[in-house]
Amino acid sequence: MLLAYHQEKLVEAGCDEAGRGCLAGPVFAAAVILPKNFEHPLLNDSKQLSDKQRFELREVVEEQALAFAVAQVDHAEIDKINILQASFLAMHRALDQLTLRPEFILVDGNRFKKYQEIPHECMVKGDGRYFSIAAASILAKTYRDEYMDNLAAEFPQYDWLNNKGYPTVKHREAVLKHGFSAYHRRTFKVSDPQLSIFG
């Protein structure tokens, strides 16, 4: 079972992002403030869950959270400021949209850009340690997946229904064959999958 909070007396927001390693599409981030007594036996790092479980848990989070928000930074902005800064910006945008102001921020990972004057702590693998970060990971992941699914019909050659823009072999082969779409990140290197067998 994950932990309900890190700071018992402060209003705590968990933050996480999805899509940082993708070749195409935006990076999404979410911020979630849960009640201190929140618990759920299935809520965990979104990568450990099935699609069905993620969407079921999204409903639970959105119903029970004291506040939540989801934001994105698109491919063009990513190319301008780099993916690390874009991830921070997406989290800041999500925090901006919260209807309840947090007093402390828990961030998944090992780096973060300070948000206003609110103290924060980075948590490596935090989405497998704290409910609020796990909840944020689920919102970011499901909202991004829906976004990529909507684009997939327009660009079927990239197989986004199955890879969501991540650099799978099929996706990289499609980019090498068809070139970039309007939604690809131009600053991301796309290597030939065949070269990996010699690495």
C-alpha positions as CSV (number, residue, x, y, z in Angstrom):
1,M,0.0,0.0,0.0
2,L,1.3,3.5,-0.9
3,L,1.6,6.3,1.6
4,A,-1.2,8.8,2.0
5,Y,1.1,11.8,2.5
6,H,4.6,13.1,3.2
7,Q,3.8,16.1,5.2
8,E,0.9,15.5,7.6
9,K,-0.1,19.0,8.4
10,L,0.3,20.7,5.0
11,V,-1.9,20.7,1.9
12,E,0.1,18.4,-0.4
13,A,0.0,18.2,-4.2
14,G,1.5,15.3,-6.1
15,C,2.9,15.9,-9.6
16,D,3.9,13.7,-12.4
17,E,4.3,13.8,-16.2
18,A,3.7,11.5,-19.1
19,G,5.2,11.4,-22.6
20,R,8.7,12.7,-21.8
21,G,10.4,10.0,-23.9
22,C,8.0,10.2,-26.9
23,L,9.0,11.2,-30.4
24,A,5.7,12.9,-31.1
25,G,2.9,14.8,-29.3
26,P,2.9,16.9,-26.2
27,V,4.2,16.1,-22.7
28,F,1.3,16.0,-20.2
29,A,1.5,16.7,-16.5
30,A,-1.0,16.4,-13.6
31,A,-1.2,17.8,-10.1
32,V,-3.5,16.1,-7.5
33,I,-4.4,17.0,-4.0
34,L,-6.0,14.0,-2.2
35,P,-7.6,13.8,1.3
36,K,-5.2,12.8,4.0
37,N,-7.2,9.7,4.7
38,F,-7.3,8.6,1.0
39,E,-6.4,5.0,0.2
40,H,-7.1,2.6,-2.6
41,P,-5.7,-0.9,-2.9
42,L,-5.1,-0.7,-6.7
43,L,-3.8,2.8,-7.0
44,N,-0.1,2.6,-8.1
45,D,2.4,3.8,-10.6
46,S,0.5,4.0,-13.9
47,K,3.1,1.9,-15.7
48,Q,2.2,-1.0,-13.4
49,L,-1.5,-0.9,-14.5
50,S,-3.5,-2.0,-17.5
51,D,-5.3,0.6,-19.7
52,K,-8.7,-0.5,-18.2
53,Q,-7.4,-0.1,-14.6
54,R,-5.9,3.3,-15.3
55,F,-9.2,4.6,-16.7
56,E,-11.2,3.1,-13.8
57,L,-8.8,4.7,-11.3
58,R,-8.9,8.0,-13.1
59,E,-12.6,8.2,-12.3
60,V,-11.9,7.4,-8.6
61,V,-9.2,10.1,-8.4
62,E,-11.4,12.7,-10.1
63,E,-14.3,11.9,-7.8
64,Q,-12.3,11.9,-4.5
65,A,-9.5,14.4,-5.1
66,L,-9.8,17.7,-3.2
67,A,-8.4,19.3,-6.4
68,F,-6.8,18.1,-9.6
69,A,-5.6,19.5,-12.9
70,V,-4.0,18.3,-16.1
71,A,-1.9,20.5,-18.5
72,Q,0.3,20.0,-21.5
73,V,3.2,21.5,-23.4
74,D,3.1,20.8,-27.1
75,H,5.8,19.5,-29.5
76,A,6.7,23.0,-30.8
77,E,7.3,24.3,-27.3
78,I,9.3,21.1,-26.4
79,D,11.6,21.8,-29.4
80,K,12.1,25.4,-28.3
81,I,12.9,24.9,-24.6
82,N,13.9,21.1,-24.4
83,I,11.9,18.3,-22.9
84,L,13.2,18.7,-19.3
85,Q,12.1,22.3,-19.2
86,A,8.9,21.4,-20.9
87,S,8.2,18.8,-18.3
88,F,8.6,21.4,-15.5
89,L,6.5,23.8,-17.4
90,A,3.6,21.3,-17.8
91,M,3.7,20.6,-14.1
92,H,3.7,24.3,-13.3
93,R,0.7,24.8,-15.6
94,A,-1.2,22.0,-13.9
95,L,-0.4,23.5,-10.5
96,D,-1.6,26.9,-11.8
97,Q,-5.0,25.3,-12.5
98,L,-5.6,23.8,-9.1
99,T,-8.6,25.2,-7.3
100,L,-6.9,24.6,-3.9
101,R,-3.5,26.1,-3.3
102,P,-1.0,23.5,-2.2
103,E,1.4,24.2,0.7
104,F,3.9,21.5,-0.3
105,I,4.6,19.7,-3.6
106,L,5.7,16.1,-4.1
107,V,7.3,15.6,-7.5
108,D,8.0,12.3,-9.2
109,G,11.7,12.0,-10.2
110,N,14.9,13.7,-9.1
111,R,14.6,17.2,-10.6
112,F,12.1,20.1,-10.5
113,K,12.1,23.8,-11.0
114,K,10.7,25.6,-8.0
115,Y,7.1,26.6,-8.3
116,Q,6.4,30.1,-6.8
117,E,7.5,30.0,-3.1
118,I,6.0,26.6,-2.4
119,P,8.4,24.1,-0.9
120,H,8.8,20.8,-2.8
121,E,10.6,17.5,-2.6
122,C,11.5,15.2,-5.5
123,M,10.8,11.5,-5.0
124,V,12.6,9.0,-7.2
125,K,9.9,6.4,-8.2
126,G,7.5,8.5,-6.2
127,D,4.6,7.2,-8.2
128,G,5.1,3.9,-6.5
129,R,5.4,5.4,-3.0
130,Y,2.7,8.1,-2.6
131,F,-0.9,8.1,-3.6
132,S,-0.9,11.7,-4.8
133,I,1.9,11.1,-7.2
134,A,0.4,7.8,-8.4
135,A,-2.9,9.7,-9.0
136,A,-1.1,12.4,-11.0
137,S,0.7,9.7,-13.0
138,I,-2.6,8.1,-13.9
139,L,-4.2,11.4,-14.9
140,A,-1.3,12.5,-17.0
141,K,-1.0,9.1,-18.7
142,T,-4.7,8.7,-19.5
143,Y,-5.2,12.2,-20.8
144,R,-2.1,11.9,-23.0
145,D,-3.2,8.5,-24.3
146,E,-6.6,9.9,-25.3
147,Y,-4.9,12.8,-27.1
148,M,-2.7,10.5,-29.1
149,D,-5.6,8.1,-29.9
150,N,-7.4,11.1,-31.4
151,L,-4.4,11.9,-33.6
152,A,-3.9,8.3,-34.6
153,A,-6.8,8.3,-37.2
154,E,-5.2,11.2,-39.0
155,F,-1.7,9.6,-39.0
156,P,-2.3,5.8,-39.2
157,Q,1.1,5.2,-40.6
158,Y,2.8,5.8,-37.2
159,D,0.7,3.3,-35.3
160,W,0.1,5.7,-32.4
161,L,-2.9,3.7,-31.2
162,N,-0.4,1.1,-30.1
163,N,2.7,3.2,-29.2
164,K,1.3,6.6,-28.2
165,G,4.3,8.3,-29.8
166,Y,7.0,6.4,-27.9
167,P,10.0,5.3,-30.0
168,T,9.0,1.7,-30.7
169,V,10.7,-0.1,-33.6
170,K,7.5,0.3,-35.7
171,H,7.3,4.0,-35.0
172,R,10.9,4.7,-35.8
173,E,10.7,2.7,-39.0
174,A,7.6,4.7,-40.0
175,V,9.4,8.0,-39.3
176,L,12.3,6.9,-41.4
177,K,10.0,5.9,-44.2
178,H,7.4,8.7,-44.1
179,G,9.3,11.5,-42.4
180,F,8.0,13.6,-39.6
181,S,4.3,14.5,-39.1
182,A,3.2,17.9,-38.0
183,Y,3.2,16.6,-34.4
184,H,6.7,15.1,-34.2
185,R,9.4,16.7,-32.0
186,R,12.0,17.8,-34.5
187,T,14.8,17.9,-31.9
188,F,14.5,14.2,-31.0
189,K,16.8,11.9,-32.8
190,V,15.2,9.0,-34.7
191,S,17.7,6.1,-35.2
192,D,17.3,3.2,-37.6
193,P,16.1,0.2,-35.5
194,Q,18.3,-2.1,-37.6
195,L,21.4,-0.3,-36.2
196,S,20.6,-1.5,-32.7
197,I,21.6,-5.1,-33.5
198,F,25.2,-3.9,-34.0
199,G,25.3,-1.8,-30.8
